[in-house]
């Protein structure tokens, strides 16, 4: 009987741990209203949070005009981009930041696509088979991820609304998840 109690307790604890891991840490949808927007300033900038809070958390996800945007603080700079990877919509807010040839890049947690924080370029490793000793080198696929301008004023972090007259590959997934109300949706 004691073995049955211990075994049941073991399964219950494992269940609680799996729920905690599955839920994981979630970003906060800062200042989000039921319409999926954040506070807009008269000059068109959109307030996404306090500078000190974002520096402390290193990243935050917010809805900007119904669009999921992730703001990163990395090595003294703020960067903002569409929160869904241009490849298949992976949640970039969960990715690791890695330095590639002096460029800070977010690594998509789903398929390991690398995207520069500064420009939104997709990077890939390539070799030239015609070289005597081909060595992999990082190359650009071009700008694939929409980048958003970040402005800091009086301790507040603002994001400029996107210029939708120019299209980027990430726009497909930004539109797909627009107004979904679920910043935590995973694959």
TAMO-V642775 format. One record per residue. N is the residue number from 1. RES is the residue in one small letter. OMEGA is omega as a letter, one per 40 degrees, with the letter a starting at -180 (* if undefined). D_FIRST is the distance of its C-alpha to the first C-alpha in Angstrom with 1 decimal. Layout:
[[N,RES,OMEGA,D_FIRST] [N,RES,OMEGA,D_FIRST]]
This chain:
[[1,x,i,0.0] [2,x,i,3.8] [3,x,i,5.4] [4,x,i,5.1] [5,x,i,6.5] [6,x,i,8.8] [7,x,i,9.9] [8,x,i,10.7] [9,x,i,12.5] [10,x,i,14.3] [11,x,i,15.5] [12,x,i,16.7] [13,x,i,18.6] [14,x,i,20.1] [15,x,i,21.2] [16,x,i,22.9] [17,x,a,24.6] [18,x,i,25.9] [19,x,i,27.2] [20,x,i,28.9] [21,x,a,30.5] [22,x,a,31.6] [23,x,i,33.3] [24,x,i,34.7] [25,x,i,37.7] [26,x,i,40.2] [27,x,i,43.8] [28,x,i,45.3] [29,x,a,47.9] [30,x,i,50.4] [31,x,a,52.5] [32,x,i,51.8] [33,x,a,53.0] [34,x,i,52.0] [35,x,i,54.9] [36,x,i,53.4] [37,x,i,56.1] [38,x,a,56.5] [39,x,i,59.4] [40,x,i,62.7] [41,x,a,65.5] [42,x,a,69.2] [43,x,i,69.9] [44,x,i,67.3] [45,x,a,64.7] [46,x,a,61.1] [47,x,i,59.1] [48,x,i,55.7] [49,x,i,54.7] [50,x,a,55.5] [51,x,a,56.6] [52,x,a,54.5] [53,x,a,51.3] [54,x,i,51.9] [55,x,a,52.8] [56,x,a,49.5] [57,x,a,47.3] [58,x,i,49.5] [59,x,i,49.3] [60,x,i,49.2] [61,x,a,49.3] [62,x,i,51.5] [63,x,i,53.2] [64,x,a,56.9] [65,x,a,58.7] [66,x,a,55.5] [67,x,i,55.1] [68,x,i,52.2] [69,x,i,53.7] [70,x,i,51.9] [71,x,i,53.7] [72,x,i,53.0] [73,x,a,54.2] [74,x,i,54.6] [75,x,i,56.8] [76,x,a,58.8] [77,x,i,59.5] [78,x,i,58.2] [79,x,i,57.9] [80,x,i,57.0] [81,x,i,56.5] [82,x,a,55.0] [83,x,a,51.2] [84,x,a,50.7] [85,x,a,51.7] [86,x,a,54.8] [87,x,i,53.2] [88,x,i,50.4] [89,x,i,49.6] [90,x,a,46.9] [91,x,a,46.0] [92,x,i,48.3] [93,x,i,46.8] [94,x,a,43.7] [95,x,i,45.9] [96,x,i,46.7] [97,x,a,50.3] [98,x,i,52.0] [99,x,i,55.5] [100,x,a,57.5] [101,x,i,61.0] [102,x,i,61.3] [103,x,i,60.0] [104,x,a,56.8] [105,x,i,54.8] [106,x,i,51.7] [107,x,a,49.5] [108,x,a,48.1] [109,x,a,44.3] [110,x,a,44.4] [111,x,i,47.1] [112,x,i,48.3] [113,x,a,51.7] [114,x,a,53.7] [115,x,i,55.8] [116,x,i,58.1] [117,x,a,57.5] [118,x,a,61.3] [119,x,a,62.7] [120,x,i,60.0] [121,x,i,61.1] [122,x,i,58.7] [123,x,i,58.7] [124,x,i,58.1] [125,x,a,58.5] [126,x,i,61.4] [127,x,i,63.3] [128,x,a,66.9] [129,x,i,66.9] [130,x,i,70.7] [131,x,i,70.1] [132,x,i,70.4] [133,x,a,67.0] [134,x,i,65.3] [135,x,a,63.0] [136,x,i,60.8] [137,x,i,62.4] [138,x,i,61.1] [139,x,i,63.1] [140,x,i,63.3] [141,x,a,62.7] [142,x,a,64.5] [143,x,a,63.3] [144,x,a,60.3] [145,x,i,58.5] [146,x,i,60.1] [147,x,i,60.6] [148,x,a,61.2] [149,x,i,63.5] [150,x,i,61.9] [151,x,i,64.0] [152,x,i,63.1] [153,x,i,65.0] [154,x,i,64.4] [155,x,i,60.8] [156,x,i,59.9] [157,x,a,59.1] [158,x,i,60.8] [159,x,i,60.7] [160,x,i,63.8] [161,x,a,63.4] [162,x,i,63.6] [163,x,a,66.9] [164,x,i,66.0] [165,x,i,69.5] [166,x,a,68.1] [167,x,i,65.2] [168,x,a,62.4] [169,x,a,59.7] [170,x,a,57.0] [171,x,a,58.7] [172,x,a,57.1] [173,x,i,53.5] [174,x,i,54.7] [175,x,a,56.1] [176,x,a,53.0] [177,x,a,50.7] [178,x,i,53.4] [179,x,i,52.3] [180,x,i,48.8] [181,x,a,47.4] [182,x,i,44.6] [183,x,a,45.4] [184,x,a,41.9] [185,x,a,42.1] [186,x,i,40.8] [187,x,*,41.1]]
